[in-house]
Structures are given as C-alpha cells and as structure tokens.
Amino acid sequence: MKCNRSSERQREITIIMGAKCFSFLVLVVAMVLSMFHAQSDENVSWGDQTVPHKMGMEKMTRLHFYFHDVVTGDNPTAVRIAEARGTKSSSTMFGALYMIDDPLTEGPDPDSKLVGRAQGFYGHSGMSEMSLIMGMSLVFTGNEKFNGSSISVFTRNPITHTDRQFAIVGGTGYFQFARGYISGKTYRISGPDAIVEYNCTIIHY
C-alpha cells in the first residue's frame, strides 16, 4: 500500500516538473522570436533601399550677377552674431561670425534688378590673412526659369585677393545635383562693405 502511494506521488511530481519545463521552454522560444522580430524591424523600418538609377544628360549653366555685402548703415544685410575672445584684438578679425541675407543684382548698382539673395553665414577664419569660410545658398528670384531654385556654396574666400574661386557643392530646383565653381572678383570696397562680381559655372541635370 505504501509502495503504491509512493509511486503515485512520484508520477505527480514528474508531471508537475514536466509541465514547468514545458512552460519555461515556451517562454524562451517566445523571447527569442520577439528579439528576432525586433531586429528584423530595425533593419527595414526606415526604408533602407538601394536601387540602380540612371541620371539624365548633364547641362552647364552660366550666370553673371553682383553680390552686395552691406555691414554698415541703418539696414545692414550682414550682421555679426558672434565673436571669439580675441576677435577685437585680432588684425584679421579672427573668430567673428556674420549671418547674411545679401542681395544679388543684375548690375553693380545696388538699385539694379534684383535676381536673388545670398542667405547663410561667413566667419573670419584666417589668423594671419584676411580670409573667410562661407556657407550660403544663392536663391534665385530673377525670372520664371530659375525662380525658387538655388545653388549651395561652401568655400574659403581669401577676401584680399582681387580674383578668387568659390566651390558650388549642391543645388535645388532647376539646379538639382549641382556642382561647379564661382569666379569672384572684387568690384568695389567701401570700409567693411563690398560689391563682388560673380561669374557662376554650374553643372547640373
């Protein structure tokens, strides 16, 4: 009698242990599947896709206009927004940073036809030479063809040189995927104000 009761008790323990093991295995499998699903979602959730793409025929556009940088007066288009600790004692204004919204005109006269605006910033980046680092978008408004389109410029500008070149690194609208350069030539300087002639050579699609 005691032997039968002992055998039944052992069977009950075996069944209970088996059920617990099965539940544990189900939990482990669920966790693994959840982790795998999460990793799969991470790989595709933001639309990672690379496909072959053929660009159209390249075109070259040349533009000519004048850039007016006005620091003085009642309505400056270039405003100093920051400076370094030693800017005031620097012969090159090293560390001074300006935000700009400079007009671009058809001719050198500030009252000539407005063809766009140069919006961005420039900073005095030379410690021993007057030079700028410029980051700006030239946004065109002069005619229906280019209206709203822009070219992006990020470049060094050694402003004491009469002739210099600026890098075109991108564009929007008519000038999508733009690259090229701008030949800049100082037309007139009056104190900190300047008028610069721009000849742009733009490669785009």
Buried (B, 14 or more C-beta within 10 A) or exposed (E): EEEEEEEEEEEEEEEEEEEEEEEEEEEEEEEEEEEEEEEEEEEEEEEEEEEEEEEEEEEEBEBEBBBBBBBEEEEBBBEBEEBBEEBEEBEBBBBBBBBBBBBBBEEBEEEBEBBBBBBBBBBBBBEEEBBBBBEBBBBBEBEEEBEEBBBBBBBBBBBEBEEBBBBBBBBBBBBEEBBBBBBBEBBEEEEEBBBBBBBBBBBBE
